[in-house]
Amino acid sequence: MDEHKAAWYGGHLAAAGEAPLFRSNGRSLRFTWLRTFDAPVVIRLDTGADGAVTMAATELSGHGGYEPGTIARRIERRLSTGEVAALKRVVEQTGVLKQTAATCDAGLDGAQWVVESNGPDGYRFVERQSPESGPVRVFGLHLVGLTGWAYDSVY
């Protein structure tokens, strides 16, 4: 990742109160959705030693292509066993964590869809520019669905 992207992504994550995922000791998944002209969204799932999964989702007040703004809304909750099972199915069926880190689909506007994972198998980073289909989109929309938040503009 180049310095510009690192600063851009890092600035939005910091505004959302998120630490670098690769430094965590537990098992975590994070989806970061940086829509150029709409509010950034960050959704993190942490798995405890007991297997319980907690979600922390944050929407910022800014725009993903510009300044992040401040925390506009945030929810934290434990996922039900059914939600955890569905999440595992999405991860397995899409193979989202086995995707290449990046593709040559860069554009000027749109949205960056970033998936990170950290755990016993190490740190993984996958990003896509406004995916219209595929594993990253399916995974990202699944996580957005877990928040209960609705968005008119999905790009």
Summary of the structure (lengths in Angstrom):
residues: 155
radius of gyration: 14.4
end to end distance: 21.8
largest distance: 43.3
contacts: 455
relative contact order: 0.19
helix: 30%
strand: 32%
